[in-house]
Each structure stands twice: as structure tokens, then as C-alpha cells.
Amino acid sequence: MTSEKLVHAQTVEALFVRAFENRLTPASREAFKRAGLDLDRKLERTYTLEQWKDFLRTAAAHIYGGVPAEAAYYSLGGRFMDAWFGTFLGKALLGVARLAGPRRMLLRAGQGFRGGNNFSEVQVVERGPTSLELQVNDVMADQPTFMAGVLARAVELAGGWRVVAVPEGFDGTACTFHIRWSEVPAVAGLSENAQAGGNAVAPRPRA
């Protein structure tokens, strides 16, 4: 069994193929190719974590050029979650997540992360019905806001409202996230989209 940290192809595909489909310029595609991701060819089965980080750096520089790094990585995390839940497997998991609700989804977050790589470990400490701490052994990025964006968007899609995901104690690899949300108010006529998490935690810069 390899000890090298590997990211599976479906993770790479979700963000760099699905999320940015038809939005990449020739220059950005060439930049990804130089970083080791040739989007004109079939993806490899796995990529190293360092390659994945290089891909994120390329996206932050070429797709979110001029946007502060923290905001760019937060948006990348949110976009990844949207694209992941758009895959065949993701759609099935999203249905389960919406039935379970944010709390139970987060309690099982470790299983979800390990579906996309071979190294993620998650520990959860409950602080209340709509509040918990989630300790991640590796945020998979140079900025912890990438994982904050992943977690916040996942909670929104699972039915959370007014979601906040605050990173703390980032040591370059691991980080603790303080996550809290509100239950969606039962308002007559509220759209299904809003009840599914249409109230974003913060505006995400769009590519």
C-alpha cells in the first residue's frame, strides 16, 4: 500500500473538467498542461497531492487573476462541491445528504473525503445541534479557505442556511474548521432552491 498522498481522477475531473467546462481560455489550458494536467487527453487514474496543489495554483492565477488568494481558493472549494454533486455518484450522495441534513452529513464527512483521495482523515466534535468543529488532517491546498469553501457549500446543499465555516490553527497542512448554520425557516412559498441552500455564506468570485 502506497504512503504517497494521491488524489483520484474523479476529484480532478469534478473541478477542472466539469466546473470549468467551456470557460478555459487557450492560455489557461496551456498553463494547466505545463502544470501536468492535459485537459485534451484522458485523465490519469490518480495524481499526487502536489500536482493537485499545482492545479489549484494555476486556477487561482489564471481563472481568478487579481482576486485575493483567500477568496479565490474559497470560490474554488465551492465550485468543486457543486461539480462533485453533479457527478453520477455525487447526485446519489446529494440525495442522501439532503435527507440526512447538515449535521449527520458532516458527522460522516470522513467517508466522503476518502472517496476522492487516499489520505483524508476527519475528526468531528459536536458543539450544538447546528454547530460543530471539524478537524481535517490535510486541507489539500495552500489556503485553508479552499476546504472552508468545500464545507460551507456542502452544508448549504444539504439544507443549511446562513452557513459559516471558519478555519483556525492552520499549520500548512491540517486545520480545524468551526462550522455553524441555521435551519431553513419554514416559509410558505420559499423556493426549493433557497431551501436547498440558496443563501450563500459569502459572495464567491465567479470565473
N, C-alpha and C positions, 0 to 999 in steps of 0.2 A: 504493500500500500504506500503510495507516494506521500511525502510530507510537504511537497510543494503546494502552495495555495493556487488552486485552479478555479476559473470561472467558466461555467458551462455555456455552450453555444446559444442556448435559448435566452440566456440573460443578455448576451451581447446583441442578439437579434432584436430583442424587445426594444432596446433603446436606440441602437444605431441603424437599424433597418426599419422597424415599424414606426417608432416615434418620429423619425426624421425623414420618412419616405417622401420623395419628391421635393424636399426642402434643402437639399445639399447642393451647393454650387460645385462646379468642376474643381475650383481651388480647394474647397473643403474636402472633397472626395480624395484629392491628391494628398492632402495633409494626412488624412486617415491612412492612406496607403503607405505613406512614409513611416507612420507610427506602427505599422504592422497589420492594419485592418483593410484588406482589399475588398471593398463592397461590390465589386464587379465579379467576384468569384464566390464559390460556395464557402461558407464559414467552416473554420476548423471545429473539431469536436469540443475542444477546450482552449482557453487562453490563460496565460499566467496572470496573477493579480497585478503585477507590474505593467503588463501590456494593457489590461483593463484601465488602470490608472492613467496610462498614456492616452488612451482613447478619450477618457473624460477630460484630460487637459486639452486635447485637441478640440473637443466640442466646446469647452469653455472659451477657448481662444478664437475659434473660427465661427461659431454659431452665436455666441454671446459676447462677441468682442465689444469692449467698452463697459460691460456690466461688471460691477464688483464681484470678486470671486465667490464670496459667501452667497450672494443672490443667484449667481449663475449655477452653482452646484445645487442649491435648493431647488431651482427650477428643473435641473436635470433629474433630480430624485423624483419629483412629482411626475415628470413626463415618463420616466421609466415605469412608475407604478401604473399609470394609465395604459401604457403599451403592454405591460405584462398581463394585466387583467383583460386585455383584448385578445390574447392568445387562446388557443383551444383549451389548454389546461387552465389558464387564468380565468376564463369565463366560468368554468365549473367551480373554481375556488372562490370567485367573487360571489356566486350564489350562496355558497356555504357561509362566507364571511358576513353577508347581509342578514342571513338567518341567525347567525351566532351573535352578531353585534360587535362593536369595537373591543370591549373588554375581553371576551372569550377569544376573539381573533388574535389579540396581542399576547394572550397567555400561551398561544400555540405558535407564536411568531418564529421560534427557532426552526420548526419543521418547514415553514415556508421559505426561510432563507436558505436552508440546506438543499432545497430543490434547485437552487441556482448556482451553488458552488460547493466546494468540498471542505470548507473550513469555518463557516459561521457558527458561533455559539452565542446563545442569548439567555440571560437570566432576568426574570421579571419579579419586581417587588410591588405588590399592590398597596396603594395609598388610600384608595377610596373607590366607590362604585364607578367613577368616571375620571380616575387619576391613578397613574402608576409610574414606576421607574423601570426603564428597560436598559439593561447593560449589554452592550454589544462588544464582542472581542475584537472586531475589525470593521471599521466603517466603510472600507472598500474605496476610499477616496482621500485626496489631500485635505479636503474640507469636511468637517463633521456635518455641515449643513446638507450634504448630499443625502445622508441617511435620515436627517431630520425631514427632508422633503419626501423621502420614501414613506416614512412612518406617518407623517401628517396626512398625506394623500390616501394612504391605506385606510386610516381611521375615517376619513371623510367618505370614502367609497363604501365602507362598512356601515355607514349610517351616523357617524359622529358629526357634530355641529360646533362651529367656533373652536376648531382644533388648535392646540398649541403644542409644539414639540421643541423643547429647549435642550440643546446639548450642553453638557457640563463635564469638566475633567478630561477633555480630550488630550491624549498623550502622544498623538501622532498615529495611533493605531486603534486603540479601544476608546470607548466613550460611553457615558451614561446619559440617557435621554429622559427628561421629565415630560410626560405626556398627559395632557388633560383635554377634556372635551365636554360638550353639553349634549344632552339628549335632544333629539329633534322635537320641537314643540308640535303638539297635535293641533295644527291649524287647518280649518276647513279650506279646501281649495289649494293647499300648498302643493306645488308641482312635485311629481315623482323625482325629478332631477334634483330639486332642492333638498328633498328628504334623503336622497342618496348621498348627500354631501356637497351640495352646490355652493355652500358658504365656505370659501377657501380661507385658510389661515392668514394668508397674505398674498398680494398680487404676485404672480410669477412672471418674470420677463419672458415674452414669447419670442420664438425664433422667427 
